[in-house]
Amino acid sequence: MQGVTTTGGPTILVLTLFVGVFASVALASVIAYRAYRAYQRTHSTRLLALSAGLFTIVAVPKVLNIVLSTLRYSAETTSTVAATARLAGLCIVLYAIYAGD
């Protein structure tokens, strides 16, 4: 039986960090889904934008980070893409706050 090898630290640390990333993506998805359901009831574009913004701030950068790292893109490219996704999410949330219905 082969053991698991990791780069970047002890196996338990890497697994703990991976579980943390998975938990944050799952929680962001649940919150975004709840906001989307509220949008379906109220038809408020602010709730739809809030749902999309929260998901884009939390879940999208983490998933992009994992995918781009797995595809062996450089750390600079991965960080830039993730930061751009966070910035887009923040802009969407600002729209949700300041836009009129």
N, CA, C and O of each residue as an XYZ file, in Angstrom:
404
protein
N       0.849     -1.179      0.000
C       0.000      0.000      0.000
C       0.890      1.237      0.000
O       1.818      1.340      0.803
N       0.606      2.178     -0.904
C       1.404      3.389     -0.979
C       0.853      4.438     -0.033
O      -0.353      4.514      0.198
N       1.745      5.239      0.505
C       1.336      6.326      1.386
C       1.028      7.578      0.583
O       1.351      7.666     -0.601
N       0.415      8.521      1.223
C       0.100      9.798      0.605
C       1.295     10.719      0.802
O       1.815     10.842      1.911
N       1.726     11.359     -0.265
C       2.788     12.344     -0.153
C       2.233     13.707     -0.526
O       1.388     13.827     -1.413
N       2.713     14.720      0.155
C       2.249     16.080     -0.102
C       3.452     16.995     -0.218
O       4.538     16.688      0.276
N       3.244     18.110     -0.870
C       4.246     19.163     -0.881
C       3.652     20.364     -0.186
O       2.465     20.646     -0.349
N       4.439     21.067      0.573
C       3.938     22.248      1.259
C       3.735     22.048      2.745
O       3.333     22.982      3.438
N       3.999     20.864      3.252
C       3.871     20.664      4.690
C       3.479     19.242      5.014
O       3.308     18.410      4.123
N       3.337     18.971      6.301
C       2.924     17.632      6.726
C       1.538     17.284      6.171
O       0.710     18.165      5.943
N       1.307     16.011      5.963
C       0.050     15.549      5.376
C      -1.155     16.028      6.170
O      -2.147     16.457      5.580
N      -1.093     15.964      7.487
C      -2.246     16.364      8.310
C      -2.551     17.850      8.136
O      -3.718     18.242      8.133
N      -1.521     18.677      7.991
C      -1.739     20.109      7.769
C      -2.399     20.356      6.416
O      -3.338     21.145      6.312
N      -1.908     19.684      5.390
C      -2.474     19.847      4.051
C      -3.932     19.391      4.026
O      -4.785     20.066      3.449
N      -4.214     18.257      4.646
C      -5.596     17.762      4.688
C      -6.501     18.700      5.485
O      -7.647     18.929      5.100
N      -5.999     19.238      6.579
C      -6.787     20.179      7.382
C      -7.101     21.431      6.575
O      -8.228     21.927      6.606
N      -6.117     21.939      5.859
C      -6.356     23.122      5.031
C      -7.348     22.828      3.910
O      -8.200     23.659      3.596
N      -7.237     21.649      3.309
C      -8.175     21.272      2.251
C      -9.598     21.170      2.792
O     -10.542     21.612      2.137
N      -9.758     20.594      3.977
C     -11.090     20.504      4.598
C     -11.619     21.908      4.889
O     -12.809     22.170      4.707
N     -10.744     22.815      5.340
C     -11.168     24.192      5.592
C     -11.633     24.891      4.331
O     -12.632     25.611      4.347
N     -10.920     24.686      3.251
C     -11.326     25.274      1.970
C     -12.669     24.703      1.535
O     -13.558     25.442      1.112
N     -12.813     23.391      1.641
C     -14.075     22.758      1.270
C     -15.225     23.292      2.124
O     -16.307     23.563      1.602
N     -15.003     23.444      3.431
C     -16.051     23.948      4.326
C     -16.432     25.382      3.969
O     -17.616     25.720      3.972
N     -15.457     26.224      3.665
C     -15.787     27.613      3.334
C     -16.537     27.709      2.013
O     -17.440     28.534      1.876
N     -16.179     26.878      1.040
C     -16.913     26.865     -0.230
C     -18.339     26.355     -0.005
O     -19.290     26.894     -0.569
N     -18.480     25.326      0.815
C     -19.815     24.782      1.104
C     -20.682     25.816      1.822
O     -21.848     25.993      1.467
N     -20.134     26.495      2.819
C     -20.909     27.510      3.541
C     -21.275     28.685      2.633
O     -22.398     29.186      2.684
N     -20.337     29.115      1.812
C     -20.637     30.209      0.877
C     -21.733     29.796     -0.100
O     -22.584     30.607     -0.464
N     -21.710     28.545     -0.519
C     -22.745     28.048     -1.433
C     -24.108     28.020     -0.757
O     -25.112     28.375     -1.374
N     -24.155     27.605      0.498
C     -25.419     27.572      1.234
C     -25.962     28.989      1.414
O     -27.151     29.227      1.204
N     -25.105     29.921      1.799
C     -25.548     31.308      1.991
C     -26.022     31.905      0.669
O     -27.055     32.572      0.625
N     -25.273     31.668     -0.405
C     -25.680     32.187     -1.717
C     -27.004     31.571     -2.155
O     -27.855     32.261     -2.716
N     -27.181     30.286     -1.904
C     -28.431     29.616     -2.262
C     -29.603     30.200     -1.473
O     -30.679     30.421     -2.029
N     -29.398     30.448     -0.191
C     -30.477     31.038      0.631
C     -30.845     32.435      0.132
O     -32.022     32.793      0.079
N     -29.827     33.223     -0.233
C     -30.104     34.556     -0.766
C     -30.829     34.456     -2.113
O     -31.714     35.259     -2.409
N     -30.452     33.473     -2.920
C     -31.132     33.275     -4.201
C     -32.594     32.878     -3.993
O     -33.480     33.348     -4.708
N     -32.838     32.015     -3.016
C     -34.230     31.631     -2.712
C     -35.036     32.841     -2.255
O     -36.209     32.976     -2.604
N     -34.412     33.717     -1.477
C     -35.092     34.946     -1.067
C     -35.389     35.815     -2.285
O     -36.445     36.443     -2.361
N     -34.460     35.851     -3.233
C     -34.701     36.587     -4.475
C     -35.910     36.028     -5.214
O     -36.722     36.790     -5.739
N     -36.036     34.700     -5.260
C     -37.164     34.089     -5.960
C     -38.497     34.473     -5.324
O     -39.506     34.609     -6.017
N     -38.496     34.646     -4.008
C     -39.736     35.046     -3.326
C     -40.048     36.520     -3.528
O     -41.207     36.891     -3.715
N     -39.015     37.368     -3.490
C     -39.243     38.812     -3.493
C     -38.992     39.484     -4.842
O     -39.467     40.596     -5.072
N     -38.253     38.826     -5.734
C     -37.869     39.383     -7.037
C     -37.077     40.680     -6.888
O     -37.151     41.562     -7.744
N     -36.326     40.789     -5.804
C     -35.465     41.931     -5.573
C     -34.107     41.667     -6.227
O     -33.418     40.705     -5.888
N     -33.738     42.534     -7.166
C     -32.447     42.354     -7.832
C     -31.290     42.513     -6.855
O     -30.202     41.986     -7.091
N     -31.512     43.227     -5.771
C     -30.463     43.377     -4.758
C     -30.120     42.033     -4.118
O     -28.947     41.742     -3.885
N     -31.115     41.225     -3.837
C     -30.842     39.908     -3.263
C     -30.138     38.995     -4.257
O     -29.275     38.207     -3.871
N     -30.494     39.091     -5.520
C     -29.806     38.299     -6.534
C     -28.341     38.729     -6.641
O     -27.445     37.889     -6.720
N     -28.110     40.032     -6.643
C     -26.738     40.535     -6.706
C     -25.964     40.153     -5.448
O     -24.787     39.804     -5.535
N     -26.598     40.211     -4.294
C     -25.934     39.808     -3.054
C     -25.552     38.339     -3.099
O     -24.453     37.964     -2.690
N     -26.448     37.517     -3.590
C     -26.167     36.093     -3.717
C     -24.971     35.849     -4.626
O     -24.052     35.112     -4.265
N     -24.979     36.456     -5.787
C     -23.876     36.293     -6.740
C     -22.582     36.869     -6.185
O     -21.516     36.276     -6.352
N     -22.666     38.003     -5.536
C     -21.473     38.641     -4.985
C     -20.819     37.825     -3.888
O     -19.599     37.657     -3.881
N     -21.611     37.319     -2.968
C     -21.048     36.509     -1.884
C     -20.391     35.247     -2.422
O     -19.311     34.859     -1.976
N     -21.045     34.616     -3.374
C     -20.471     33.409     -3.970
C     -19.167     33.741     -4.702
O     -18.203     32.979     -4.640
N     -19.148     34.874     -5.387
C     -17.966     35.270     -6.139
C     -16.818     35.687     -5.223
O     -15.653     35.503     -5.575
N     -17.126     36.237     -4.072
C     -16.080     36.640     -3.131
C     -15.434     35.428     -2.459
O     -14.213     35.375     -2.315
N     -16.241     34.466     -2.053
C     -15.721     33.366     -1.234
C     -15.408     32.121     -2.050
O     -14.276     31.639     -2.028
N     -16.375     31.603     -2.758
C     -16.219     30.285     -3.384
C     -15.398     30.318     -4.667
O     -14.521     29.476     -4.861
N     -15.667     31.268     -5.531
C     -15.004     31.289     -6.836
C     -13.479     31.402     -6.721
O     -12.774     30.645     -7.389
N     -12.935     32.325     -5.894
C     -11.476     32.394     -5.805
C     -10.835     31.113     -5.273
O      -9.757     30.726     -5.724
N     -11.483     30.463     -4.329
C     -10.919     29.226     -3.781
C     -10.908     28.110     -4.824
O      -9.927     27.377     -4.949
N     -11.993     27.990     -5.561
C     -12.053     26.967     -6.608
C     -11.043     27.279     -7.712
O     -10.353     26.382     -8.196
N     -10.957     28.547     -8.108
C      -9.975     28.933     -9.126
C      -8.553     28.649     -8.648
O      -7.711     28.188     -9.419
N      -8.295     28.924     -7.387
C      -6.972     28.673     -6.829
C      -6.605     27.192     -6.922
O      -5.493     26.846     -7.320
N      -7.533     26.332     -6.560
C      -7.281     24.888     -6.616
C      -7.101     24.431     -8.059
O      -6.174     23.682     -8.365
N      -7.988     24.882     -8.947
C      -7.922     24.450    -10.348
C      -6.638     24.936    -11.016
O      -5.944     24.159    -11.672
N      -6.323     26.219    -10.848
C      -5.137     26.758    -11.506
C      -3.851     26.174    -10.924
O      -2.883     25.961    -11.653
N      -3.837     25.917     -9.620
C      -2.663     25.283     -9.013
C      -2.502     23.857     -9.520
O      -1.386     23.405     -9.774
N      -3.607     23.158     -9.663
C      -3.558     21.789    -10.169
C      -3.068     21.755    -11.616
O      -2.350     20.838    -12.014
N      -3.459     22.752    -12.392
C      -3.015     22.837    -13.780
C      -1.607     23.423    -13.905
O      -1.109     23.644    -15.009
N      -0.978     23.669    -12.758
C       0.414     24.141    -12.670
C       0.638     25.523    -13.277
O       1.679     25.782    -13.882
N      -0.347     26.409    -13.112
C      -0.108     27.805    -13.457
C       0.789     28.403    -12.387
O       0.871     27.881    -11.275
N       1.453     29.482    -12.718
C       2.362     30.101    -11.757
C       1.573     30.671    -10.577
O       0.376     30.939    -10.676
N       2.273     30.844     -9.470
C       1.639     31.398     -8.261
C       1.142     32.818     -8.517
O       0.102     33.218     -7.993
N       1.877     33.575     -9.314
C       1.477     34.949     -9.620
C       0.173     34.968    -10.419
O      -0.721     35.766    -10.138
N       0.071     34.092    -11.407
C      -1.150     34.016    -12.216
C      -2.329     33.588    -11.354
O      -3.410     34.173    -11.430
N      -2.115     32.568    -10.540
C      -3.179     32.071     -9.678
C      -3.652     33.151     -8.721
O      -4.856     33.346     -8.553
N      -2.723     33.852     -8.094
C      -3.083     34.917     -7.149
C      -3.808     36.058     -7.844
O      -4.770     36.610     -7.309
N      -3.344     36.410     -9.038
C      -3.968     37.510     -9.772
C      -5.403     37.169    -10.169
O      -6.302     37.999    -10.037
N      -5.610     35.967    -10.647
C      -6.956     35.552    -11.050
C      -7.885     35.495     -9.835
O      -9.030     35.941     -9.910
N      -7.402     34.952     -8.729
C      -8.230     34.873     -7.516
C      -8.551     36.266     -6.978
O      -9.681     36.521     -6.560
N      -7.574     37.165     -6.985
C      -7.813     38.530     -6.512
C      -8.800     39.260     -7.424
O      -9.628     40.038     -6.949
N      -8.715     39.013     -8.713
C      -9.652     39.625     -9.657
C     -11.072     39.122     -9.409
O     -12.030     39.891     -9.491
N     -11.207     37.843     -9.108
C     -12.534     37.296     -8.793
C     -13.081     37.925     -7.515
O     -14.262     38.267     -7.452
N     -12.233     38.082     -6.497
C     -12.686     38.740     -5.251
C     -13.124     40.170     -5.520
O     -14.157     40.611     -5.017
N     -12.339     40.898     -6.316
C     -12.687     42.278     -6.652
C     -14.015     42.343     -7.396
O     -14.834     43.221     -7.128
N     -14.231     41.424     -8.321
C     -15.506     41.382     -9.045
C     -16.654     41.116     -8.068
O     -17.714     41.735     -8.169
N     -16.443     40.202     -7.127
C     -17.472     39.919     -6.129
C     -17.788     41.123     -5.265
O     -18.951     41.391     -4.964
N     -16.757     41.848     -4.867
C     -16.982     43.053     -4.068
C     -17.748     44.107     -4.860
O     -18.601     44.803     -4.307
N     -17.450     44.227     -6.142
C     -18.195     45.170     -6.985
C     -19.664     44.765     -7.089
O     -20.551     45.619     -7.083
N     -19.914     43.472     -7.183
C     -21.298     42.993     -7.247
C     -22.024     43.287     -5.944
O     -23.187     43.690     -5.966
N     -21.357     43.093     -4.807
C     -21.976     43.386     -3.510
C     -22.230     44.893     -3.389
O     -23.271     45.297     -2.871
N     -21.300     45.725     -3.856
C     -21.533     47.175     -3.833
C     -22.752     47.538     -4.671
O     -23.530     48.415     -4.292
N     -22.920     46.876     -5.794
C     -24.114     47.089     -6.607
C     -25.356     46.731     -5.799
O     -26.351     47.456     -5.818
N     -25.287     45.597     -5.084
C     -26.436     45.170     -4.288
C     -26.781     46.189     -3.214
O     -27.953     46.381     -2.889
N     -25.778     46.834     -2.669
C     -26.009     47.811     -1.591
C     -26.543     49.115     -2.128
O     -27.478     49.681     -1.561
N     -25.960     49.609     -3.226
C     -26.262     50.960     -3.680
C     -27.229     51.070     -4.848
O     -27.687     52.171     -5.151
N     -27.554     49.969     -5.515
C     -28.451     50.046     -6.670
C     -29.890     50.216     -6.213
O     -30.273     49.724     -5.152
N     -30.649     50.883     -6.979
C     -32.068     51.023     -6.703
C     -32.836     49.896     -7.377
O     -32.399     49.358     -8.394
N     -33.986     49.541     -6.804
C     -34.815     48.475     -7.412
C     -35.670     49.040     -8.507
O     -36.433     48.306     -9.136
